[in-house]
Amino acid sequence: MMGKLEMLILMVMIALSLGCGGGGAESPSADERTVRGRLTDVKAASLLEVESITVETETGESFLLEADNRIFSGFTPSHLREHMLQGNLVTVTFHQEGERLVLNDVLD
């Protein structure tokens, strides 16, 4: 049985091995949109799962994108927070489901 320290080390190693690749997306659909901007909020469901992010474009338009606790390859919540703190631009793709905007993918 794995102890807490071993589990933490394993999770950190997995997160570091993923890098900045993006890639949680399904195949693109006709209603998919892409925007580029800065992260202004990141909510995590766990160390690896993203609950939601908020992206603000250069024109000041803000998008609250729900991730439904998904794992995005290379983009853990802590990695996304790093981008937010440094003010790095990200490109996000998303689609609309009813009133919700649902995150498809994140790229550097």
Contacts in CASP RR format, 6 or more apart in sequence:
PFRMAT RR
TARGET T0000
AUTHOR 0000-0000-0000
METHOD contacts of the structure
MODEL  1
MMGKLEMLILMVMIALSLGCGGGGAESPSADERTVRGRLTDVKAASLLEV
ESITVETETGESFLLEADNRIFSGFTPSHLREHMLQGNLVTVTFHQEGER
LVLNDVLD
2 10 0 8 1.000
11 47 0 8 1.000
11 48 0 8 1.000
14 48 0 8 1.000
15 47 0 8 1.000
15 48 0 8 1.000
15 74 0 8 1.000
15 76 0 8 1.000
15 78 0 8 1.000
15 79 0 8 1.000
18 73 0 8 1.000
18 74 0 8 1.000
18 75 0 8 1.000
18 76 0 8 1.000
19 74 0 8 1.000
19 79 0 8 1.000
20 74 0 8 1.000
20 75 0 8 1.000
20 79 0 8 1.000
20 108 0 8 1.000
21 73 0 8 1.000
21 74 0 8 1.000
21 75 0 8 1.000
21 107 0 8 1.000
21 108 0 8 1.000
22 72 0 8 1.000
22 73 0 8 1.000
22 74 0 8 1.000
22 75 0 8 1.000
22 105 0 8 1.000
22 106 0 8 1.000
22 107 0 8 1.000
23 72 0 8 1.000
23 73 0 8 1.000
23 74 0 8 1.000
23 105 0 8 1.000
23 106 0 8 1.000
24 70 0 8 1.000
24 71 0 8 1.000
24 72 0 8 1.000
24 73 0 8 1.000
24 104 0 8 1.000
24 105 0 8 1.000
25 93 0 8 1.000
25 104 0 8 1.000
25 105 0 8 1.000
26 104 0 8 1.000
28 93 0 8 1.000
28 104 0 8 1.000
29 95 0 8 1.000
31 95 0 8 1.000
31 96 0 8 1.000
32 93 0 8 1.000
32 94 0 8 1.000
32 95 0 8 1.000
32 104 0 8 1.000
33 93 0 8 1.000
33 94 0 8 1.000
33 95 0 8 1.000
34 91 0 8 1.000
34 92 0 8 1.000
34 93 0 8 1.000
35 55 0 8 1.000
35 57 0 8 1.000
35 61 0 8 1.000
35 63 0 8 1.000
35 91 0 8 1.000
35 92 0 8 1.000
35 94 0 8 1.000
36 57 0 8 1.000
36 58 0 8 1.000
36 89 0 8 1.000
36 90 0 8 1.000
36 91 0 8 1.000
36 92 0 8 1.000
37 55 0 8 1.000
37 56 0 8 1.000
37 57 0 8 1.000
37 58 0 8 1.000
37 89 0 8 1.000
37 90 0 8 1.000
37 91 0 8 1.000
37 92 0 8 1.000
38 55 0 8 1.000
38 56 0 8 1.000
38 84 0 8 1.000
38 87 0 8 1.000
38 88 0 8 1.000
38 89 0 8 1.000
38 90 0 8 1.000
39 53 0 8 1.000
39 54 0 8 1.000
39 55 0 8 1.000
39 80 0 8 1.000
39 81 0 8 1.000
39 83 0 8 1.000
39 84 0 8 1.000
39 87 0 8 1.000
39 90 0 8 1.000
40 54 0 8 1.000
40 55 0 8 1.000
40 56 0 8 1.000
40 62 0 8 1.000
40 84 0 8 1.000
41 52 0 8 1.000
41 53 0 8 1.000
41 54 0 8 1.000
41 64 0 8 1.000
41 84 0 8 1.000
42 50 0 8 1.000
42 52 0 8 1.000
42 53 0 8 1.000
42 54 0 8 1.000
42 77 0 8 1.000
42 80 0 8 1.000
42 81 0 8 1.000
42 84 0 8 1.000
43 50 0 8 1.000
43 51 0 8 1.000
43 52 0 8 1.000
43 53 0 8 1.000
43 77 0 8 1.000
44 50 0 8 1.000
44 51 0 8 1.000
44 77 0 8 1.000
44 78 0 8 1.000
45 51 0 8 1.000
45 69 0 8 1.000
46 69 0 8 1.000
46 77 0 8 1.000
47 76 0 8 1.000
47 77 0 8 1.000
47 78 0 8 1.000
48 71 0 8 1.000
48 76 0 8 1.000
48 77 0 8 1.000
49 67 0 8 1.000
49 69 0 8 1.000
49 70 0 8 1.000
49 71 0 8 1.000
49 77 0 8 1.000
50 67 0 8 1.000
50 69 0 8 1.000
50 70 0 8 1.000
50 71 0 8 1.000
50 72 0 8 1.000
50 75 0 8 1.000
50 76 0 8 1.000
50 77 0 8 1.000
50 80 0 8 1.000
50 103 0 8 1.000
51 66 0 8 1.000
51 67 0 8 1.000
51 68 0 8 1.000
51 69 0 8 1.000
52 64 0 8 1.000
52 65 0 8 1.000
52 66 0 8 1.000
52 67 0 8 1.000
52 103 0 8 1.000
53 64 0 8 1.000
53 65 0 8 1.000
53 67 0 8 1.000
53 80 0 8 1.000
53 92 0 8 1.000
53 103 0 8 1.000
53 106 0 8 1.000
54 62 0 8 1.000
54 63 0 8 1.000
54 64 0 8 1.000
54 65 0 8 1.000
55 62 0 8 1.000
55 63 0 8 1.000
55 65 0 8 1.000
55 90 0 8 1.000
55 92 0 8 1.000
56 62 0 8 1.000
56 63 0 8 1.000
57 63 0 8 1.000
63 92 0 8 1.000
63 94 0 8 1.000
63 101 0 8 1.000
64 101 0 8 1.000
65 92 0 8 1.000
65 94 0 8 1.000
65 101 0 8 1.000
65 102 0 8 1.000
65 103 0 8 1.000
66 100 0 8 1.000
66 101 0 8 1.000
66 102 0 8 1.000
66 103 0 8 1.000
67 102 0 8 1.000
67 103 0 8 1.000
68 102 0 8 1.000
70 103 0 8 1.000
72 103 0 8 1.000
72 105 0 8 1.000
72 106 0 8 1.000
75 106 0 8 1.000
80 90 0 8 1.000
80 106 0 8 1.000
83 90 0 8 1.000
83 108 0 8 1.000
88 108 0 8 1.000
90 106 0 8 1.000
90 107 0 8 1.000
90 108 0 8 1.000
91 106 0 8 1.000
91 107 0 8 1.000
91 108 0 8 1.000
92 103 0 8 1.000
92 104 0 8 1.000
92 105 0 8 1.000
92 106 0 8 1.000
92 107 0 8 1.000
93 103 0 8 1.000
93 104 0 8 1.000
93 105 0 8 1.000
94 101 0 8 1.000
94 102 0 8 1.000
94 103 0 8 1.000
94 104 0 8 1.000
95 101 0 8 1.000
95 102 0 8 1.000
95 104 0 8 1.000
96 102 0 8 1.000
END
